[in-house]
Amino acid sequence: MKLLALDTASGRCSVALWQDGAVLRHAVDTARDHARLILPMIHALLGETGLKLKQLDGIAFGRGPGSFTGLRIAASVTQGLAAGADLPVLPVSDLRALAAQALEAGQVPVGSVVLGCMDARMGEIYWGAFEAQPRLLPAAGFLETVGPPESLSQQLRGRVVRAAGRGLGTYPGIATALDLDPVACLPLAEPDAGDIARLAAGDLAAGTVSWRDAAEAQPTYLRDKVAKMQP
C-alpha cells in the first residue's frame, strides 16, 4: 500500500509517504506558513520517490482538532489533490497522533491509557484518551473534547501512564494533577504526518476503517468559537 499523509493542525507543517511499511517524511516548524509550504513539500516528497499522485492508494490527513486555519488548509489540500487524482481520503485524529508519539516513547502495559493534549488557547486544552491495545484505540467512555485543564484531571487522575502534546507544556500542572511522572510526558510534541501515515495504514490493514470519498475530507474543530469576548 502507498499513501500520502499530511498535517497542518499545529505549529508543524508535515507530509509523509507510507510505502509498504516504510515512511518517508518532511516537516517544517512554522507559525503561519502552512498554506505556502504544504504543496511544495508534497511535490518534493513525491519527487524523491518517483511516484505520481495517481499511483497512490489514497491520502490521509490530520483532521483535528487544532488550529482552525491549519485544519482548513489540510482538508482543502486533501480534497483538491484527491479529487484531481481520483483518490479516496482518510481523516485521522491529531490527538491520536500525539498519543502515538507518547506510546512510541516507551513500553506500557496493554490496556493502559495514553493521552494526547493540545493547547486550545483561551485557557482550554484539546484532549483525547486512548488505550494501548495492539493498536491505539479511543479509551472507552472518553470522547475527544475541549475544556479547561482541570476537567481532564478530574476524569483521568491516576489512569494515564504517558502523555504528549503542547497542552502539557502550557499547563505543566496537568502532569501533577494526573499523578503522571514528568519523564512520561512529551510537552513539546506536535502532531506529525509520519504518525498520521502509520495510524492510517494500520487501521486500513486491520479493516477497522475504510477509505472515504474526497468530499468527506472535513476538519473536526471540537469548538465553534475562535475568540473570547471581553466583559
C-alpha positions as CSV (number, residue, x, y, z in Angstrom):
1,M,0.0,0.0,0.0
2,K,1.1,3.5,-0.8
3,L,-0.5,6.5,0.9
4,L,0.3,10.2,1.3
5,A,-0.3,11.8,4.7
6,L,-0.3,15.5,5.6
7,D,-0.8,17.5,8.7
8,T,-1.1,21.3,9.3
9,A,-3.0,21.3,12.6
10,S,-0.3,22.9,14.7
11,G,3.0,24.8,14.6
12,R,4.3,22.0,12.4
13,C,3.7,21.5,8.7
14,S,4.5,18.0,7.7
15,V,4.0,15.4,5.0
16,A,4.8,11.7,4.8
17,L,4.6,8.9,2.4
18,W,3.8,5.4,3.6
19,Q,5.1,2.8,1.1
20,D,4.7,-0.8,2.0
21,G,5.7,-0.3,5.7
22,A,8.4,2.4,5.1
23,V,7.8,6.0,5.9
24,L,9.5,9.0,4.2
25,R,8.8,12.3,6.0
26,H,9.3,16.0,5.6
27,A,8.5,18.6,8.3
28,V,8.9,22.3,9.0
29,D,8.1,24.0,12.3
30,T,6.4,27.3,11.3
31,A,3.9,29.7,12.9
32,R,1.9,30.6,9.8
33,D,3.4,29.4,6.5
34,H,1.5,26.2,6.2
35,A,-0.5,27.3,3.1
36,R,2.7,28.4,1.3
37,L,4.7,25.3,2.2
38,I,2.4,22.3,2.1
39,L,2.1,21.8,-1.7
40,P,5.8,22.3,-2.5
41,M,6.6,19.8,0.3
42,I,4.2,17.2,-1.2
43,H,5.7,17.7,-4.6
44,A,9.3,17.3,-3.2
45,L,8.3,14.2,-1.3
46,L,6.8,12.5,-4.4
47,G,9.7,13.6,-6.5
48,E,12.1,11.8,-4.2
49,T,10.2,8.5,-4.7
50,G,9.4,9.0,-8.4
51,L,5.7,8.4,-7.6
52,K,2.8,10.2,-9.1
53,L,-0.4,11.0,-7.1
54,K,-2.4,8.7,-9.3
55,Q,-0.1,5.8,-8.3
56,L,-1.1,6.1,-4.6
57,D,-3.9,4.3,-2.9
58,G,-5.2,7.4,-1.1
59,I,-4.4,10.4,1.1
60,A,-4.7,10.5,4.9
61,F,-4.8,13.8,6.8
62,G,-4.8,15.2,10.3
63,R,-8.5,16.2,10.7
64,G,-8.1,17.9,14.0
65,P,-8.6,19.3,16.5
66,G,-6.1,22.1,16.3
67,S,-5.6,25.5,14.6
68,F,-8.8,26.4,12.8
69,T,-6.8,27.8,9.8
70,G,-4.4,24.9,9.8
71,L,-7.3,22.3,9.8
72,R,-8.9,24.1,6.8
73,I,-5.7,24.0,4.9
74,A,-5.2,20.3,5.4
75,A,-8.8,19.5,4.5
76,S,-8.9,21.7,1.4
77,V,-5.5,20.5,0.1
78,T,-6.5,16.9,0.7
79,Q,-9.8,17.4,-1.1
80,G,-8.2,19.1,-4.1
81,L,-5.4,16.6,-4.6
82,A,-7.7,13.6,-4.0
83,A,-10.4,14.9,-6.4
84,G,-7.9,15.7,-9.1
85,A,-6.2,12.3,-8.9
86,D,-9.4,10.4,-8.2
87,L,-8.1,9.1,-4.9
88,P,-10.0,8.3,-1.6
89,V,-9.2,10.0,1.7
90,L,-8.9,9.1,5.3
91,P,-9.2,11.5,8.3
92,V,-7.1,10.7,11.3
93,S,-7.3,12.3,14.8
94,D,-4.4,14.7,15.6
95,L,-4.9,13.8,19.3
96,R,-4.5,10.1,18.5
97,A,-1.3,11.0,16.5
98,L,0.1,12.7,19.6
99,A,-0.8,9.7,21.8
100,A,1.0,7.5,19.3
101,Q,4.2,9.5,19.9
102,A,3.7,9.0,23.7
103,L,3.3,5.3,23.2
104,E,6.4,5.1,21.0
105,A,8.5,6.7,23.7
106,G,8.4,3.7,25.9
107,Q,6.6,0.4,26.7
108,V,3.3,0.5,28.5
109,P,1.0,-2.3,29.7
110,V,-1.7,-3.4,27.4
111,G,-4.9,-1.5,28.2
112,S,-3.1,1.5,29.7
113,V,-4.4,5.0,28.9
114,V,-2.3,7.3,26.8
115,L,-3.1,11.0,26.4
116,G,-2.9,13.4,23.6
117,C,-3.2,17.0,24.7
118,M,-3.0,20.2,22.7
119,D,-3.2,23.9,23.8
120,A,-6.6,25.2,22.6
121,R,-5.9,28.8,23.7
122,M,-8.4,30.8,25.7
123,G,-7.5,28.8,28.9
124,E,-8.5,25.5,27.4
125,I,-7.0,22.3,26.0
126,Y,-8.0,19.7,23.4
127,W,-7.5,16.2,24.8
128,G,-8.2,12.6,23.9
129,A,-7.6,9.4,25.9
130,F,-6.5,6.3,24.1
131,E,-5.9,2.7,25.2
132,A,-2.7,0.9,24.3
133,Q,-4.1,-2.2,22.7
134,P,-2.4,-4.0,19.8
135,R,-3.5,-0.8,18.1
136,L,-4.1,2.6,19.7
137,L,-7.9,2.9,20.2
138,P,-10.1,5.5,21.9
139,A,-10.5,4.8,25.6
140,A,-14.0,3.6,26.4
141,G,-16.2,6.3,27.8
142,F,-14.0,9.2,26.7
143,L,-14.7,11.4,23.6
144,E,-12.2,13.8,22.3
145,T,-13.1,17.1,23.9
146,V,-12.1,20.7,24.6
147,G,-12.2,22.3,28.1
148,P,-10.2,23.7,31.0
149,P,-7.2,21.7,32.1
150,E,-8.8,20.8,35.4
151,S,-11.6,19.0,33.6
152,L,-9.1,16.5,32.3
153,S,-7.5,15.8,35.7
154,Q,-10.9,15.2,37.3
155,Q,-11.7,12.4,34.8
156,L,-8.4,10.7,34.3
157,R,-6.4,11.2,37.5
158,G,-4.2,8.1,38.2
159,R,-5.2,6.4,34.9
160,V,-2.8,8.0,32.4
161,V,0.7,6.4,32.0
162,R,2.1,8.5,29.2
163,A,1.1,11.8,27.5
164,A,2.2,14.0,24.7
165,G,1.4,17.5,23.3
166,R,1.8,21.2,23.8
167,G,-1.1,21.3,26.3
168,L,1.3,19.7,28.8
169,G,3.9,22.4,28.2
170,T,1.4,25.3,28.5
171,Y,-0.2,23.8,31.6
172,P,2.6,21.9,33.5
173,G,0.2,21.3,36.4
174,I,-1.6,18.7,34.3
175,A,1.1,16.1,34.9
176,T,1.0,16.7,38.6
177,A,-2.8,16.6,38.7
178,L,-2.8,13.3,36.8
179,D,-0.1,11.8,39.1
180,L,2.0,11.4,35.9
181,D,5.8,11.1,36.1
182,P,7.3,14.0,34.2
183,V,9.6,11.6,32.3
184,A,6.5,10.0,30.8
185,C,5.5,13.4,29.2
186,L,6.4,14.9,25.9
187,P,5.4,18.5,26.4
188,L,6.9,19.8,23.1
189,A,5.3,17.2,20.9
190,E,3.4,18.3,17.8
191,P,1.1,16.2,15.6
192,D,3.1,14.8,12.7
193,A,2.2,13.4,9.3
194,G,4.5,10.4,10.0
195,D,2.2,9.3,12.8
196,I,-0.9,10.1,10.7
197,A,0.5,7.8,8.0
198,R,1.3,4.9,10.4
199,L,-2.1,5.1,12.1
200,A,-4.0,5.3,8.8
201,A,-2.0,2.3,7.3
202,G,-2.6,0.3,10.5
203,D,-6.3,1.0,10.6
204,L,-6.8,0.1,6.9
205,A,-4.8,-3.1,7.3
206,A,-6.9,-4.1,10.3
207,G,-10.1,-3.4,8.4
208,T,-11.4,-1.1,11.1
209,V,-11.8,1.9,8.8
210,S,-12.5,2.4,5.1
211,W,-11.3,4.9,2.6
212,R,-13.8,7.8,2.0
213,D,-14.8,10.0,-0.9
214,A,-12.7,13.1,-1.4
215,A,-15.7,15.3,-0.5
216,E,-15.5,13.8,3.0
217,A,-12.2,15.4,3.8
218,Q,-13.6,17.7,6.5
219,P,-12.0,19.1,9.7
220,T,-13.0,18.3,13.2
221,Y,-12.8,21.5,15.3
222,L,-14.4,20.4,18.6
223,R,-15.0,24.1,19.3
224,D,-17.1,26.6,17.3
225,K,-15.5,29.9,18.7
226,V,-12.1,31.4,18.0
227,A,-12.2,34.4,20.2
228,K,-13.2,35.2,23.8
229,M,-15.5,38.2,24.3
230,Q,-14.2,40.8,26.8
231,P,-16.6,41.8,29.6
